Amino acid sequence: MSVTLSYLFLKLQAITLLVFAQRAAALVRFEQMLGLRPHDFYAMASRAHVLAQLGDKTAALAAQEQLAERHPSNLAAWFNLGYMLEDAGQHARAETAFRRVIELDPKMDRAWYGLALVLIQDRRFDEAVAALKKNTELQPMSPFGWYQLARVHVDRHEPEEAVKIIRHLKGFEPKVAAQLERETGLLASRASQPS
C-alpha cells in the first residue's frame, strides 16, 4: 500500500474511533500518521487535541508547541498554544503566542482577548485596556471583551468608565450588565443615568 493510501486509511480509522469516543485508540492512529508524514498539520493538531481531551496537559502542550514550531505561519497553531500556555499559568509564553497570532492577523479578535486575559493576570492593566479596546472594536457585539474591560476599569479605580460599559451592555446583553452590577457593586440607578 502506498504512503498516501496508508495515511488515508489511518485517518479514516482515527475519525471513526473518535466518533465512538475511542480517543486512546485514535491517538495511536495519529501517531502512526505522523510516522508516515512527520510534519502533517492535521495529524499534529489532532494529536494535541486528543491528548488534551485525555487530560494529559503536559503532553498536549508539548504537541501544540511542536505544531506551532513546525507551522510558524498557522494562526490556529499559535492561538491554541496561547490558550494552553495561559491555562498552564505560563503567562509570558502565552503573551508571546498571542502576539504572534496578532502579528499574523491583526484582526483576529479572539487573540486580542486572549492577550488581554494574560495581561490582566499579570496586572498590566494599561496594556490590557488597549488589547480589550481592540477586541471590542473588532467584535462589538460580544459581551466577553466588554465584561473584562469593565472589570479592568474597576481594578484601576475608574468606576465611571465601568458604569459606561454597563450602560452600553444593557442595550444588548442585559444579563451581563446585571452580573457586572452585582460583582462590582455599582448601582443600577447609577448605570442607567444618561451620558
N, CA, C and O of each residue as an XYZ file, in Angstrom:
780
protein
N       0.854     -1.180      0.000
C       0.000      0.000      0.000
C       0.898      1.241      0.000
O       1.896      1.287      0.719
N       0.546      2.237     -0.800
C       1.345      3.454     -0.880
C       1.245      4.246      0.427
O       0.343      4.029      1.236
N       2.182      5.158      0.608
C       2.172      6.005      1.805
C       0.882      6.811      1.863
O       0.293      6.954      2.935
N       0.440      7.334      0.737
C      -0.784      8.138      0.708
C      -1.993      7.307      1.112
O      -2.812      7.753      1.916
N      -2.109      6.118      0.569
C      -3.239      5.257      0.919
C      -3.172      4.831      2.382
O      -4.197      4.788      3.062
N      -1.986      4.519      2.864
C      -1.825      4.143      4.276
C      -2.235      5.301      5.179
O      -2.925      5.115      6.181
N      -1.798      6.493      4.806
C      -2.151      7.686      5.583
C      -3.667      7.873      5.616
O      -4.248      8.089      6.680
N      -4.302      7.790      4.448
C      -5.749      7.984      4.362
C      -6.516      6.905      5.123
O      -7.547      7.190      5.733
N      -6.027      5.684      5.092
C      -6.660      4.597      5.829
C      -6.568      4.851      7.334
O      -7.544      4.658      8.058
N      -5.401      5.282      7.801
C      -5.227      5.608      9.223
C      -6.107      6.786      9.630
O      -6.679      6.801     10.720
N      -6.207      7.761      8.750
C      -7.045      8.930      9.042
C      -8.504      8.517      9.174
O      -9.192      8.956     10.095
N      -8.974      7.685      8.273
C     -10.352      7.195      8.340
C     -10.581      6.412      9.629
O     -11.620      6.558     10.273
N      -9.621      5.593      9.999
C      -9.727      4.845     11.255
C      -9.792      5.800     12.447
O     -10.620      5.626     13.341
N      -8.927      6.797     12.459
C      -8.881      7.749     13.579
C     -10.201      8.493     13.717
O     -10.721      8.653     14.821
N     -10.733      8.942     12.602
C     -12.011      9.669     12.631
C     -13.124      8.761     13.151
O     -13.938      9.177     13.974
N     -13.153      7.530     12.670
C     -14.170      6.572     13.125
C     -14.030      6.313     14.622
O     -15.027      6.275     15.343
N     -12.812      6.138     15.082
C     -12.582      5.901     16.517
C     -13.036      7.095     17.352
O     -13.585      6.923     18.440
N     -12.809      8.292     16.847
C     -13.242      9.487     17.578
C     -14.764      9.579     17.643
O     -15.320     10.014     18.651
N     -15.431      9.173     16.578
C     -16.896      9.166     16.566
C     -17.423      8.302     17.710
O     -18.447      8.616     18.316
N     -16.715      7.215     17.996
C     -17.136      6.293     19.054
C     -16.390      6.546     20.371
O     -16.331      5.679     21.243
N     -15.823      7.753     20.495
C     -15.143      8.199     21.724
C     -13.997      7.271     22.141
O     -13.733      7.094     23.330
N     -13.334      6.692     21.169
C     -12.168      5.836     21.430
C     -10.899      6.663     21.228
O     -10.120      6.426     20.306
N     -10.716      7.634     22.113
C      -9.631      8.612     21.939
C      -8.233      7.991     21.990
O      -7.373      8.325     21.174
N      -8.011      7.098     22.935
C      -6.680      6.495     23.055
C      -6.313      5.730     21.783
O      -5.180      5.810     21.310
N      -7.265      4.999     21.242
C      -7.007      4.258     20.001
C      -6.803      5.216     18.829
O      -5.968      4.971     17.959
N      -7.575      6.314     18.811
C      -7.400      7.317     17.752
C      -6.019      7.955     17.849
O      -5.378      8.230     16.835
N      -5.568      8.187     19.080
C      -4.241      8.775     19.276
C      -3.158      7.903     18.650
O      -2.216      8.416     18.045
N      -3.289      6.587     18.793
C      -2.330      5.665     18.183
C      -2.305      5.864     16.669
O      -1.238      5.866     16.055
N      -3.487      6.032     16.069
C      -3.549      6.236     14.617
C      -2.888      7.554     14.218
O      -2.189      7.617     13.207
N      -3.108      8.609     15.012
C      -2.464      9.895     14.684
C      -0.943      9.773     14.766
O      -0.222     10.347     13.950
N      -0.464      9.024     15.755
C       0.981      8.797     15.865
C       1.490      8.031     14.643
O       2.560      8.335     14.116
N       0.730      7.049     14.201
C       1.116      6.284     13.010
C       1.105      7.171     11.769
O       1.968      7.038     10.901
N       0.129      8.077     11.684
C       0.074      9.016     10.560
C       1.316      9.891     10.555
O       1.880     10.178      9.499
N       1.740     10.314     11.746
C       2.947     11.147     11.845
C       4.199     10.356     11.499
O       5.199     10.928     11.065
N       4.147      9.055     11.690
C       5.258      8.216     11.244
C       5.411      8.245      9.733
O       6.518      8.135      9.205
N       4.278      8.396      9.042
C       4.298      8.468      7.578
C       4.581      9.881      7.078
O       5.288     10.077      6.089
N       4.013     10.865      7.783
C       4.170     12.271      7.397
C       4.475     13.079      8.672
O       3.553     13.601      9.298
N       5.729     13.188      9.054
C       6.107     13.768     10.348
C       5.684     15.223     10.579
O       5.546     15.645     11.727
N       5.482     15.975      9.532
C       5.123     17.390      9.696
C       3.671     17.672      9.302
O       3.296     18.829      9.107
N       2.866     16.639      9.184
C       1.486     16.792      8.735
C       0.676     17.609      9.750
O       0.562     17.231     10.916
N       0.128     18.711      9.297
C      -0.601     19.611     10.195
C      -1.806     18.926     10.827
O      -2.003     19.013     12.039
N      -2.610     18.247     10.020
C      -3.821     17.622     10.538
C      -3.492     16.612     11.646
O      -4.109     16.630     12.711
N      -2.540     15.753     11.394
C      -2.191     14.725     12.380
C      -1.594     15.355     13.644
O      -1.895     14.922     14.756
N      -0.760     16.361     13.473
C      -0.151     17.020     14.636
C      -1.212     17.739     15.473
O      -1.217     17.634     16.699
N      -2.103     18.463     14.811
C      -3.153     19.199     15.530
C      -4.106     18.229     16.216
O      -4.529     18.461     17.349
N      -4.439     17.156     15.537
C      -5.342     16.156     16.113
C      -4.703     15.481     17.319
O      -5.368     15.236     18.325
N      -3.421     15.184     17.216
C      -2.710     14.565     18.349
C      -2.769     15.491     19.563
O      -3.083     15.037     20.663
N      -2.475     16.768     19.385
C      -2.502     17.717     20.508
C      -3.902     17.799     21.106
O      -4.064     17.826     22.326
N      -4.907     17.838     20.241
C      -6.293     17.940     20.705
C      -6.711     16.702     21.501
O      -7.320     16.820     22.564
N      -6.389     15.541     20.996
C      -6.775     14.300     21.675
C      -6.026     14.161     23.001
O      -6.604     13.727     23.997
N      -4.762     14.521     23.017
C      -4.011     14.477     24.280
C      -4.671     15.376     25.329
O      -4.760     15.010     26.501
N      -5.130     16.552     24.900
C      -5.827     17.455     25.823
C      -7.135     16.823     26.296
O      -7.472     16.899     27.478
N      -7.866     16.203     25.379
C      -9.121     15.536     25.763
C      -8.882     14.394     26.738
O      -9.722     14.118     27.595
N      -7.745     13.735     26.610
C      -7.407     12.633     27.509
C      -6.886     13.137     28.858
O      -6.643     12.345     29.769
N      -6.716     14.452     28.981
C      -6.286     15.033     30.248
C      -4.788     15.086     30.441
O      -4.322     15.414     31.532
N      -4.027     14.774     29.419
C      -2.571     14.825     29.516
C      -2.101     16.206     29.059
O      -1.621     16.378     27.938
N      -2.250     17.184     29.957
C      -1.958     18.572     29.596
C      -0.502     18.791     29.216
O      -0.203     19.567     28.309
N       0.400     18.111     29.903
C       1.826     18.284     29.606
C       2.152     17.819     28.190
O       2.813     18.526     27.430
N       1.683     16.627     27.847
C       1.945     16.098     26.503
C       1.199     16.911     25.448
O       1.720     17.138     24.356
N      -0.027     17.351     25.774
C      -0.800     18.165     24.825
C      -0.083     19.475     24.544
O      -0.007     19.912     23.396
N       0.437     20.096     25.580
C       1.159     21.361     25.409
C       2.423     21.149     24.582
O       2.734     21.955     23.705
N       3.144     20.081     24.853
C       4.357     19.786     24.073
C       3.999     19.547     22.605
O       4.707     20.005     21.708
N       2.909     18.836     22.365
C       2.483     18.574     20.982
C       2.069     19.868     20.295
O       2.364     20.064     19.116
N       1.388     20.755     21.021
C       0.960     22.027     20.443
C       2.156     22.930     20.157
O       2.183     23.630     19.145
N       3.135     22.913     21.043
C       4.366     23.693     20.808
C       5.082     23.199     19.556
O       5.565     23.991     18.747
N       5.141     21.891     19.413
C       5.775     21.309     18.229
C       5.024     21.712     16.964
O       5.637     22.010     15.939
N       3.704     21.719     17.040
C       2.876     22.115     15.896
C       3.171     23.566     15.500
O       3.370     23.856     14.320
N       3.198     24.471     16.472
C       3.471     25.884     16.176
C       4.880     26.074     15.625
O       5.105     26.899     14.740
N       5.812     25.311     16.153
C       7.196     25.401     15.680
C       7.322     24.947     14.230
O       8.039     25.561     13.439
N       6.627     23.878     13.891
C       6.731     23.331     12.534
C       5.841     24.061     11.531
O       6.061     23.975     10.323
N       4.837     24.777     12.032
C       3.925     25.531     11.160
C       3.837     26.970     11.677
O       2.790     27.395     12.164
N       4.945     27.718     11.567
C       5.038     29.041     12.207
C       4.099     30.110     11.658
O       3.933     31.155     12.287
N       3.490     29.878     10.513
C       2.573     30.890      9.974
C       1.111     30.482     10.131
O       0.229     31.115      9.550
N       0.846     29.438     10.905
C      -0.521     28.971     11.097
C      -1.148     29.622     12.322
O      -0.681     29.436     13.446
N      -2.211     30.386     12.092
C      -2.894     31.098     13.182
C      -3.426     30.155     14.257
O      -3.229     30.395     15.448
N      -4.092     29.096     13.844
C      -4.708     28.177     14.804
C      -3.669     27.530     15.712
O      -3.908     27.343     16.905
N      -2.524     27.193     15.149
C      -1.466     26.573     15.957
C      -1.025     27.511     17.079
O      -0.901     27.095     18.231
N      -0.794     28.757     16.741
C      -0.346     29.742     17.740
C      -1.461     30.128     18.701
O      -1.227     30.293     19.898
N      -2.666     30.270     18.179
C      -3.800     30.647     19.023
C      -4.052     29.582     20.090
O      -4.174     29.896     21.274
N      -4.126     28.330     19.665
C      -4.364     27.248     20.622
C      -3.203     27.115     21.603
O      -3.406     26.810     22.778
N      -1.996     27.342     21.118
C      -0.837     27.321     22.013
C      -0.963     28.411     23.071
O      -0.682     28.178     24.247
N      -1.381     29.589     22.655
C      -1.555     30.685     23.608
C      -2.521     30.331     24.722
O      -2.238     30.577     25.894
N      -3.658     29.758     24.363
C      -4.640     29.390     25.387
C      -4.139     28.259     26.272
O      -4.406     28.251     27.474
N      -3.427     27.316     25.703
C      -2.886     26.224     26.522
C      -1.831     26.745     27.497
O      -1.782     26.322     28.652
N      -0.998     27.656     27.028
C       0.021     28.244     27.903
C      -0.621     29.091     28.997
O      -0.177     29.076     30.145
N      -1.667     29.830     28.635
C      -2.377     30.640     29.632
C      -2.991     29.734     30.688
O      -2.921     30.025     31.882
N      -3.586     28.645     30.248
C      -4.189     27.683     31.165
C      -3.135     27.063     32.084
O      -3.425     26.740     33.236
N      -1.926     26.898     31.580
C      -0.829     26.318     32.367
C      -0.157     27.360     33.259
O       0.776     27.036     33.994
N      -0.624     28.607     33.198
C      -0.039     29.660     34.028
C       1.275     30.203     33.507
O       2.002     30.883     34.231
N       1.581     29.908     32.259
C       2.820     30.395     31.643
C       2.516     31.676     30.869
O       2.487     31.684     29.638
N       2.293     32.744     31.608
C       1.791     33.988     31.021
C       2.736     34.617     30.010
O       2.290     35.077     28.959
N       4.018     34.648     30.301
C       4.956     35.286     29.375
C       4.962     34.560     28.030
O       4.972     35.193     26.974
N       4.955     33.246     28.077
C       4.951     32.469     26.838
C       3.611     32.576     26.127
O       3.556     32.609     24.898
N       2.525     32.632     26.903
C       1.196     32.806     26.298
C       1.123     34.157     25.600
O       0.584     34.264     24.498
N       1.663     35.184     26.241
C       1.673     36.511     25.621
C       2.408     36.468     24.284
O       1.946     37.046     23.300
N       3.542     35.789     24.248
C       4.310     35.676     23.008
C       3.484     34.987     21.920
O       3.501     35.405     20.762
N       2.764     33.932     22.299
C       1.950     33.204     21.314
C       0.827     34.083     20.788
O       0.600     34.135     19.579
N       0.115     34.781     21.683
C      -0.974     35.647     21.221
C      -0.448     36.794     20.369
O      -1.083     37.180     19.387
N       0.698     37.335     20.733
C       1.276     38.417     19.916
C       1.684     37.896     18.539
O       1.632     38.635     17.557
N       2.087     36.638     18.463
C       2.418     36.042     17.168
C       1.161     35.955     16.293
O       1.210     36.244     15.097
N       0.032     35.554     16.901
C      -1.227     35.494     16.147
C      -1.580     36.879     15.619
O      -1.941     37.038     14.453
N      -1.471     37.878     16.491
C      -1.817     39.253     16.112
C      -0.889     39.761     15.013
O      -1.308     40.512     14.132
N       0.360     39.350     15.074
C       1.315     39.720     14.025
C       0.879     39.117     12.683
O       0.986     39.759     11.638
N       0.388     37.879     12.731
C      -0.062     37.209     11.510
C      -1.400     37.747     11.016
O      -1.634     37.849      9.812
N      -2.285     38.095     11.972
C      -3.605     38.606     11.610
C      -4.086     39.586     12.677
O      -4.687     39.173     13.669
N      -3.827     40.877     12.484
C      -4.211     41.876     13.482
C      -5.716     41.977     13.720
O      -6.147     42.623     14.675
N      -6.514     41.350     12.870
C      -7.969     41.433     13.020
C      -8.561     40.216     13.737
O      -9.782     40.065     13.781
N      -7.733     39.366     14.285
C      -8.254     38.198     14.998
C      -8.631     38.619     16.422
O      -7.788     38.676     17.318
N      -9.913     38.909     16.598
C     -10.398     39.462     17.869
C     -10.133     38.533     19.047
O      -9.843     39.014     20.142
N     -10.222     37.238     18.861
C     -10.004     36.295     19.974
C      -8.565     36.312     20.452
O      -8.308     36.043     21.626
N      -7.620     36.622     19.578
C      -6.225     36.726     20.003
C      -6.028     37.967     20.876
O      -5.283     37.925     21.855
N      -6.691     39.061     20.526
C      -6.627     40.264     21.358
C      -7.218     39.977     22.735
O      -6.693     40.428     23.754
N      -8.314     39.222     22.754
C      -8.955     38.871     24.012
C      -8.032     37.978     24.861
O      -7.866     38.213     26.058
N      -7.443     36.966     24.240
C      -6.506     36.089     24.951
C      -5.323     36.860     25.494
O      -4.901     36.642     26.630
N      -4.786     37.762     24.688
C      -3.684     38.606     25.142
C      -4.114     39.425     26.352
O      -3.371     39.537     27.327
N      -5.306     39.994     26.290
C      -5.812     40.801     27.403
C      -5.923     39.981     28.684
O      -5.572     40.463     29.760
N      -6.408     38.750     28.577
C      -6.529     37.908     29.771
C      -5.180     37.674     30.434
O      -5.065     37.714     31.659
N      -4.167     37.430     29.623
C      -2.816     37.222     30.158
C      -2.317     38.502     30.826
O      -1.748     38.455     31.916
N      -2.529     39.632     30.178
C      -2.087     40.909     30.737
C      -2.822     41.225     32.039
O      -2.227     41.756     32.977
N      -4.109     40.901     32.096
C      -4.878     41.113     33.328
C      -4.294     40.270     34.456
O      -4.115     40.762     35.571
N      -4.002     39.023     34.176
C      -3.449     38.139     35.204
C      -2.105     38.640     35.710
O      -1.750     38.415     36.867
N      -1.364     39.312     34.854
C      -0.083     39.904     35.254
C      -0.247     41.327     35.802
O       0.740     42.003     36.094
N      -1.509     41.776     35.938
C      -1.841     43.093     36.477
C      -1.227     44.230     35.651
O      -0.856     45.273     36.190
N      -1.129     44.011     34.352
C      -0.642     45.022     33.412
C      -1.878     45.663     32.776
O      -2.163     45.475     31.594
N      -2.596     46.422     33.600
C      -3.927     46.897     33.239
C      -3.941     47.876     32.070
O      -4.861     47.836     31.254
N      -2.953     48.746     31.971
C      -2.942     49.694     30.856
C      -2.871     48.960     29.520
O      -3.595     49.287     28.581
N      -1.994     47.969     29.449
C      -1.860     47.185     28.221
C      -3.120     46.353     27.972
O      -3.540     46.176     26.829
N      -3.721     45.842     29.060
C      -4.944     45.048     28.939
C      -6.078     45.898     28.377
O      -6.845     45.429     27.535
N      -6.191     47.148     28.837
C      -7.230     48.042     28.319
C      -7.053     48.227     26.814
O      -8.027     48.173     26.063
N      -5.831     48.441     26.379
C      -5.579     48.625     24.939
C      -5.977     47.371     24.151
O      -6.589     47.475     23.088
N      -5.632     46.196     24.667
C      -5.973     44.955     23.976
C      -7.485     44.736     23.963
O      -8.038     44.299     22.953
N      -8.155     45.035     25.069
C      -9.605     44.859     25.138
C     -10.334     45.858     24.247
O     -11.359     45.525     23.652
N      -9.821     47.064     24.153
C     -10.435     48.035     23.242
C     -10.335     47.551     21.805
O     -11.270     47.717     21.021
N      -9.211     46.956     21.460
C      -9.058     46.411     20.107
C     -10.022     45.240     19.914
O     -10.641     45.114     18.858
N     -10.151     44.381     20.934
C     -11.079     43.254     20.858
C     -12.511     43.728     20.661
O     -13.226     43.200     19.808
N     -12.940     44.722     21.442
C     -14.328     45.186     21.342
C     -14.568     45.976     20.061
O     -15.694     46.039     19.567
N     -13.525     46.568     19.532
C     -13.643     47.246     18.231
C     -13.890     46.217     17.129
O     -14.703     46.437     16.231
N     -13.182     45.094     17.210
C     -13.308     44.048     16.201
C     -14.559     43.189     16.396
O     -15.081     42.626     15.433
N     -15.036     43.087     17.634
C     -16.182     42.236     17.955
C     -17.118     42.991     18.909
O     -17.247     42.623     20.076
N     -17.769     44.047     18.408
C     -18.538     44.937     19.287
C     -19.758     44.309     19.948
O     -20.218     44.814     20.972
N     -20.291     43.234     19.402
C     -21.495     42.637     19.977
C     -21.196     41.450     20.893
O     -22.121     40.824     21.410
N     -19.944     41.141     21.097
C     -19.585     40.065     22.027
C     -19.429     40.659     23.420
O     -18.703     41.639     23.587
N     -20.091     40.091     24.425
C     -20.013     40.667     25.764
C     -18.705     40.378     26.487
O     -18.401     41.044     27.476
N     -17.930     39.417     26.032
C     -16.758     38.979     26.777
C     -15.713     40.077     26.943
O     -15.235     40.325     28.050
N     -15.361     40.732     25.842
C     -14.388     41.818     25.923
C     -14.902     42.975     26.760
O     -14.163     43.553     27.557
N     -16.174     43.309     26.573
C     -16.767     44.402     27.357
C     -16.750     44.074     28.844
O     -16.426     44.927     29.671
N     -17.097     42.842     29.178
C     -17.107     42.419     30.582
C     -15.716     42.593     31.202
O     -15.573     43.189     32.270
N     -14.707     42.070     30.525
C     -13.340     42.171     31.050
C     -12.875     43.622     31.120
O     -12.172     44.007     32.055
N     -13.264     44.421     30.141
C     -12.878     45.825     30.134
C     -13.475     46.549     31.344
O     -12.797     47.353     31.983
N     -14.730     46.268     31.653
C     -15.352     46.872     32.834
C     -14.626     46.436     34.101
O     -14.376     47.251     34.989
N     -14.291     45.158     34.184
C     -13.574     44.656     35.372
C     -12.214     45.345     35.527
O     -11.812     45.683     36.641
N     -11.518     45.548     34.428
C     -10.211     46.219     34.497
C     -10.387     47.660     34.962
O      -9.593     48.153     35.763
N     -11.417     48.335     34.470
C     -11.650     49.710     34.917
C     -11.923     49.755     36.418
O     -11.482     50.680     37.100
N     -12.638     48.777     36.928
C     -12.859     48.714     38.379
C     -11.527     48.501     39.095
O     -11.253     49.159     40.099
N     -10.706     47.596     38.592
C      -9.394     47.337     39.201
C      -8.487     48.562     39.145
O      -7.618     48.739     39.998
N      -8.693     49.398     38.146
C      -7.896     50.632     38.012
C      -8.540     51.804     38.767
O      -8.083     52.941     38.658
N      -9.588     51.524     39.521
C     -10.301     52.552     40.295
C     -10.887     53.626     39.387
O     -10.789     54.823     39.656
N     -11.504     53.152     38.292
C     -12.176     54.029     37.330
C     -13.647     53.606     37.198
O     -14.071     53.136     36.142
N     -14.424     53.780     38.290
C     -15.804     53.282     38.265
C     -16.671     53.931     37.196
O     -17.571     53.279     36.666
N     -16.432     55.180     36.867
C     -17.263     55.835     35.848
C     -17.095     55.180     34.481
O     -18.049     55.083     33.710
N     -15.881     54.734     34.189
C     -15.651     54.026     32.918
C     -16.386     52.686     32.924
O     -16.960     52.279     31.914
N     -16.362     52.010     34.062
C     -17.087     50.748     34.186
C     -18.587     50.971     34.037
O     -19.272     50.169     33.402
N     -19.100     52.050     34.616
C     -20.529     52.377     34.519
C     -20.917     52.608     33.057
O     -21.991     52.187     32.630
N     -20.062     53.264     32.300
C     -20.341     53.485     30.875
C     -20.480     52.156     30.140
O     -21.344     52.003     29.276
N     -19.621     51.194     30.489
C     -19.671     49.889     29.826
C     -20.929     49.137     30.241
O     -21.574     48.496     29.411
N     -21.277     49.213     31.520
C     -22.515     48.564     31.986
C     -23.712     49.142     31.231
O     -24.584     48.402     30.777
N     -23.746     50.444     31.103
C     -24.832     51.105     30.369
C     -24.870     50.610     28.922
O     -25.937     50.324     28.379
N     -23.688     50.513     28.310
C     -23.593     50.023     26.935
C     -24.110     48.582     26.840
O     -24.872     48.257     25.930
N     -23.700     47.724     27.771
C     -24.109     46.323     27.753
C     -25.611     46.144     27.962
O     -26.204     45.194     27.450
N     -26.221     47.056     28.711
C     -27.665     46.956     28.937
C     -28.432     46.990     27.615
O     -29.542     46.466     27.524
N     -27.845     47.598     26.605
C     -28.504     47.692     25.309
C     -28.560     46.391     24.535
O     -29.443     46.224     23.693
N     -27.646     45.459     24.790
C     -27.663     44.214     24.015
C     -27.343     42.964     24.831
O     -27.546     41.851     24.344
N     -26.857     43.116     26.038
C     -26.569     41.976     26.916
C     -26.954     42.330     28.345
O     -26.079     42.461     29.201
N     -28.242     42.487     28.622
C     -28.670     42.919     29.949
C     -28.268     41.963     31.076
O     -28.046     42.404     32.204
N     -28.173     40.676     30.791
C     -27.760     39.728     31.833
C     -26.308     39.951     32.234
O     -25.969     39.863     33.414
N     -25.459     40.237     31.273
C     -24.052     40.505     31.573
C     -23.930     41.827     32.324
O     -23.131     41.952     33.251
N     -24.729     42.811     31.916
C     -24.731     44.095     32.624
C     -25.147     43.894     34.080
O     -24.528     44.454     34.985
N     -26.186     43.101     34.308
C     -26.650     42.836     35.670
C     -25.588     42.090     36.476
O     -25.406     42.356     37.664
N     -24.897     41.166     35.835
C     -23.823     40.433     36.505
C     -22.712     41.391     36.934
O     -22.205     41.299     38.052
N     -22.339     42.301     36.051
C     -21.318     43.293     36.392
C     -21.764     44.175     37.549
O     -20.969     44.495     38.432
N     -23.020     44.565     37.547
C     -23.538     45.391     38.647
C     -23.406     44.639     39.972
O     -22.983     45.209     40.978
N     -23.769     43.362     39.963
C     -23.661     42.558     41.190
C     -22.208     42.425     41.623
O     -21.886     42.607     42.797
N     -21.335     42.109     40.679
C     -19.934     41.840     41.015
C     -19.159     43.094     41.425
O     -18.293     43.041     42.298
N     -19.472     44.202     40.797
C     -18.707     45.420     41.061
C     -19.310     46.272     42.166
O     -18.630     47.117     42.748
N     -20.594     46.049     42.455
C     -21.260     46.872     43.451
C     -21.701     48.217     42.906
O     -22.170     49.069     43.660
N     -21.556     48.413     41.617
C     -22.015     49.664     41.014
C     -23.538     49.617     40.939
O     -24.113     48.612     40.520
N     -24.178     50.686     41.339
C     -25.630     50.716     41.442
C     -26.298     50.807     40.080
O     -25.817     51.490     39.175
N     -27.411     50.106     39.954
C     -28.166     50.107     38.698
C     -28.625     51.518     38.355
O     -28.611     51.903     37.186
N     -29.033     52.296     39.361
C     -29.502     53.656     39.086
C     -28.372     54.514     38.515
O     -28.585     55.376     37.662
N     -27.170     54.247     39.017
C     -26.005     54.989     38.504
C     -25.710     54.580     37.072
O     -25.320     55.407     36.247
N     -25.902     53.280     36.779
C     -25.608     52.782     35.428
C     -26.653     53.192     34.425
O     -26.403     53.151     33.221
N     -27.842     53.595     34.902
C     -28.887     53.976     33.952
C     -28.977     55.466     33.711
O     -29.836     55.929     32.960
N     -28.082     56.228     34.353
C     -28.085     57.667     34.115
C     -27.617     57.955     32.700
O     -26.783     57.228     32.162
N     -28.144     59.008     32.095
C     -27.698     59.340     30.730
C     -26.244     59.799     30.734
O     -25.731     60.293     31.738
N     -25.598     59.624     29.590
C     -24.205     60.029     29.461
C     -24.050     61.528     29.557
O     -22.934     62.040     29.467
